[in-house]
């Protein structure tokens, strides 16, 4: 099914692609093989795809989204939860929550709730309203980013040398800001810089320049930069 100009489709089960290259709306929940937006499109309920969901224009899903692959290179919004295998963001994307195997974002991603994935790689800006969780979390901040808390086996947070104006305007914050964590950062191996958090808990911890941490609790080693502020540092002997 294709909408090339301006039009709409009823919700339902479609055993084929839904392609919107103009301005189109699916009125209600729907299932399809693939859902592609290269113009301005909207799904007015839950959307389930057996293949790829992609946006290269502007798109919105009023409910939950399920798809093996999610690609956003334009502007996308999902009011509900996103469940996917691979999620690739190079534009701007907001969701209620994201649960995936792999997340690779070089744009701006934000959620009201959790972001969860086995491999989470961010080269841009992120605003996570809940837990940012992954087996591997590798963040290179471009602008001001935040999360309620962070948990994972390997956690690395760095700041790009130059803050791009797009993300600075979108998320705000001063050029010195990188990652603000409201609660704790907990993991096995943690290597962070330009990060603020109440506590950092892990086995091997490196606190780099620009960090402001209330408490560091480690089991094996802790290395703290003289350019970081740490309230206390203690070894937890098991």
N, C-alpha and C positions, 0 to 999 in steps of 0.2 A: 504494500500500500504506500502511495506517495502523495504528499501534499507539496506542490510546487509553487502555488500562489498563496492564497489565503483560504483556509478551510478547516474542517474539523472531522473527526471520526468518533463513532461511539466506542465506549469501552467494550472489552470482550477478549476472546482468545483468537489471536491471529497466528496462523502457522506460516508466517512469512515476515519479511522485514517491514518496519514502519520507518519511512524516510520523510523528514520534513526539511525542505530546502527553501521554503518561504516563511509564512507565518501560520502555524498550525497548532491545533489542540486535540488531544484525545480526551473525550469527556467521560471520565471514570477510570476504574482500574482496568489494566490490560496485561496480556502476555503476548510475546512475539519472539521471533528468532533473533532479530537485531533491532535496535532503536537508534536512529541517527538523526542528529539535528545539525544543520549547517546554516540555518536561518534563526528564527525565533520559535521555539516549541515548548509545549507544556503537556504533561500527563496529569490528568485531574484526579489521580488516586494512586494506588499501589501499582508498581510496574515490575514485571518479571520477564527477563530476557534469557533465552538459552544460549545466546551469543553475546556480542559486544554491545555496550551502551556507550555512545560517543556524542560529544558536543563540540562543535567548532564555531558555534555562534553563541546564542543565549538560550538556556534551557532550564526548565523547572519540573520537578516531580513533587506533587502535593502529598504523597504518601511515602511508603518504603520502596527501596530499589534493590532488586536482586539480579545480578548478572555476573558471569565469569570474568568479564573484563569491563572496566570503566575508564574511559579516556575523556578528559576535559581540557581543551585548549582554548576555550572561550570563557564564558561565564556560566556557572551552573549552580543550582540549588536543589537540595533534596530535603524536604521538611522532616522526613522520618529517618529510619536507619538504612545504611548502605551495607549490604553483604556482597562481597565480591572476592575473586581470587587475586586479580592484579588491578591496582588502581594507579593511574598515571595522570598527574595534574601538571599542566604547564600554563594554566590560566588562573582564574579565581573560582574557588569551589567552597560551598558551605553545605553542611549536612547536620542532621540531628546527631548521628554517630557514624563511625566507620569501622567495620570489621572485615579484615582482608588478610591474605597471605603476604602480599608485597605491596607496599605503598612507596611510590616514587613521585615526589612533588618538587617541581622547580618553579612553581608559582606561589599562590597564596591559598592555604587551606585552613578552614575554621570549622569547628563543631560545637554544638551545645553540650554534648556528652563525650564519651570515650572515643579514642582512636586506638585500635588494636591491630597488630600485624606481626608476622614472624620477622619480616625485614622492613624496617621503616627508614627511608632515606629522604631527607628534606633539604633542598637547596633553595631556600626562599624564606617565606614567613609562615608560621603556624600559630593558630589560636585554638587550643584544646580546652573545652569547658569541663572536662573530666580527667580521667587517667590516660596519659600517653604511654602505651604499653607495647613492648615488642621484644623478641629475642635479641635483635640488634637494632639499636636506635642511633642513627648517624645524622646529626643536624648541623648544617652550616647556615647560620641565621643571616637573613637579608632583611634588616629592619627589626622591629620589636616583636617578639614572640612570647607566648605564655602557655602554661598548662596548670591544671589544678594540682597534679602530681605526675611523676614519671617513674616507671618501673620496667626493668629489663635485665637481660644477662650482660650485654655490652652496651654501654651508653657513652656516646661522644657528642659533645656540643662545642661548636666553634662559631666564630663571628667572621663574616666576610670583611675584606679590607675596605670595601666601598659600599655604602648603603644606597641601594637603588631608590630613586625618588618615588617610583610607583608604590612600593611596599611601605615606604615611609608615610605617604599620604593616606594609604588604605588603612593601615593599622596604627599609625601615630607612633609616638615615642621619640626619645632623643637618639642621636647617633650613637651614644655610648651604651644604649640599651641593647641587650641581645635576648636573653631568655629569662622570664620571670616565672618562677614556680611558687605557687601559693603554699604548698605543703612540702612534701619530701621527694627526694630523688633516691631510689633504692635499686640496687643492682649488684652484679658480681664484680665487673670491672667498669669503673666510672672515670671518664676523662673529660672534664668540663672547663670552660672559660666563659667570662662575661655572663655568668648565671647567678641569679639570686634564689635562695631557697631557705626554708626553715631548717632543714636537715638533709645531710647526705649520708647514706648508709650503704656500705659495701665491703667487698673483700679487698680489692686493690683500688685505691682512690687517688686521683690526681686533681687538685684544685688549682686551676690556672689563673692568670691575671684577670682582673675585672670582676671576680666573683665576690659575692657577699653571702656568707653561709652562717646560719646560727650555730649549728652543731655538726661535727663530723664524727661518725662512728665507724671504725674499720676493724677488720679481723686480721689482716696480714700486713698491709702497708698503706701509708698515707703520705703524699707529697704535696706540700702547700706552697704556692708561689708567694714571695714577699709582696707582690702586688695584689694579693687577695686579702679579704677581711673574713676571719673565721672566729666565731665566739668561743668555741671550745672544740678540742680534738681528743678523742678517747679511743683506746683500743678495747674491743670487745673480745675478751678471752673466753673461748668456748669451753 
